């Protein structure tokens, strides 16, 4: 089953973690030991969750795991890439 336009992981971070805990981007950035600008870009969908950020999120908020954050980012990136024409030619063996 093809996923339809998955949420950016930053949206999930903002809506499912920060908002329910009542934590501002500024406070979360302090806890994560990253700049407010870096975290704001992620939460606002203009930055990706890197492996380092995923591990920081896991260590600060416990759940979801770093692997889950990376899977969410990967699903988001892959879906968006699939919407583009990569202009590649499939390989066909001459032996066939």
N, C-alpha and C positions, 0 to 999 in steps of 0.2 A: 504494500500500500504506500503510495507516494504521499509524503507529508506536504501540507499546503502552508506556505509562507510562515515558517516557525518564528516564534518570538525571539528577539535578540536576547542573549543571556543577560545583558545589562538591565533590560526591562524586568526580567524575572528577579534579578538581584534587588532592584528598587522596590518592586511591588510585593514580592513574596518574602523578602528578608528585612530590608531596611525599614519600609513603611510599618509593618506589623510590630517591629521592635521599637519604633519611634526614634530611630537613629538617623541623623542627618548625614548627607554626603561628607560634610566636613569632619564629623565625629568618626564616621566609618573609615575615612582616609587616615585619620590619626591612628585608629586601631590597627589598620592594615599596613601602616608605615609606608604609605604612598602619597603622592601629592593629591591635593583636592582636584586639580585639573585632570589628572590621569583617571581618577575614579569617576569624575563627572562625565568624561568622554565615554567611559564604558556604560554607565547607567543611562546615558542619553543616546546610546546606540551608535556613537561615532568612534568607538574604540573596541577592540576585541579583548576577550579574556585570554591572556597568555597562560602558559603552564605555570609561570611564577605567580601570576595573579590568582589562578585557580588554587594553588597551594596555600597562598595567603588567606583566601576566602575559607578554605577548609579549616585552617588552623584557628582563625578568629571566630567563625560561626559554626564550626563542627559539621554542619550538614547543609547542602549536599557535599559530597566528596569532590576532591580536585578532579578525579576522573569524570565525574558527572558534569561538572562545569565545562570541561574540555569537550565532552560529547555534545553538550548543548551548543557550544560555539561551533563545533564541526558540522553539526546538522544545519545550523543557520547558514554557515559559509557555503556548504555544499548545495543547499537548495538554491541560494542566490546565484551560484556559478552555473547551475543547470539551466537557469533562465537565459543565459548568454549563449551566443553562437561562438564556440571556440575555434571554428573553422579548421577542424582537423579531419583527416581522411582515415577511415578505419583500415587496418591492415588486412590484406587478403593474401593468403598463400597461393603461389603459382601452382602448387602441387594439387590443388583441389579440382 
